[in-house]
Amino acid sequence: PEAEQETVAVAEVEAPVEAMSLNETSWKFMMDDKDILESIDATGNYIANAGDEHYDHGTYVQVDGKQCFTSAMNDEGQMCWTTPANIEVGASVDITSDGGEKLSVTRVEYEPLTM
């Protein structure tokens, strides 16, 4: 005998917006009255320089769709930012930290940085 086929209705559920990984990306922004260039490598380590001056470095991870950075140069712990899902090279966006700090960032061509 033929098995009865059961029709199952599949509800369309909108997936949460998945933020892009920032691995192998570079960004420009102003912080502490300095023009900063920050690059995140393929393994999630970041380096930020202000011109020829080393500004910051540490690690980057994505947590619940937020972009989270932990500086190796201070003891402030992890700082997470809410960002749009996808940011093209050349685009500028305003991002907000979990602490309410606002920052305007511009994505630039990936440029590996060294300490």
N, C-alpha and C positions, 0 to 999 in steps of 0.2 A: 504493500500500500504506500501511496505517496505521503510523505511527511507534510503536515500542514505548515504553511509558511506564515509566520507571525510578522505583521507589519509593526515596526517600532518607530514611533515619531521621535526624531532627534531635534531637540530644541537648539536653536542657534544661540550660542552663548558668546558674547563679545569677550575676547581674550583681553586681559589687561594690557595696556600699552607697554610694550617691552622697550625699555630705553636701549639705545645703542651702546655697545661696548666701546670704551674709549682707548682700548689697547691700540697702539700704533697710530695715535693721533697727536696733533700739536695745536696749541691754543695761545692766543694773545689776550691779555687783559691788564687793567690798571689795579694795583694793590699797593697800599702804603706809599702812594704817590710815585710809584715806579711802573715802567712799562715791562711787563713780565712775559716771557715766552716759556711755556710749559709743554713738555713732551712726555708721553706715556709709552713705554716700550711694550713689546709683545708679551712680556711676562708680568706686566702690571706695576713696574717700578716707574716712578715719575721723577723728573728733574725740572726745576724752574729756575731760570736765570733772568736777571735784570741787566741787559746789555752783557758786559763781560763779567759781571758780578754774580756769584752763586747766590741764589735767593732761598731755595728750599729743595728738599728731596724726600721721598718716602715711598709708600705703596698705595696702590689704587685697587679697589674691588667694587663690584656692583652688588648692592644689597637691596632687595625688594624694589628693583627698578630705579634706585637712586645711585648716583655716582659718589663713592665714598673714598676719601683720602685720609691717610694717616701720616703725618709728618714725622720724619726721623730727627727733626731739629728742635722739636718742642714736646711738651708733655700734655698737650691739649686733647690728645686722643683722636678718634676718628671724626671727621667732619663730612657730612653727607649733603649733597645738592640734588634738587629736583630739576631735571632738564627735559627739554622736548625729546620726542622719540628719535628723531633723526636730524642731524645737523650737517648740511653740506659744507664742503670747503668754501671759504669766502663768506659764509653766513655769520651774522652776529645775533646772539640771543641773550636775554636776561635770565639768569638763573637765581634760585633762592636756596640758601642753606637751611638746615633744620633749625638753626638758631635765628632765622629771620634775616640774615645778612644777604644783601642783593649784590650781584656782580654781573657786569656785561662782559661776555666773552665772544671772541671771534675765532672760528676754526680756520687754521691755515694748513698748508701742505705739511705733511709729516716730516719732521726734521729731528733725527736722533740727536740727543744731547749727551755730553759727557761731563763728569764732575771736574 
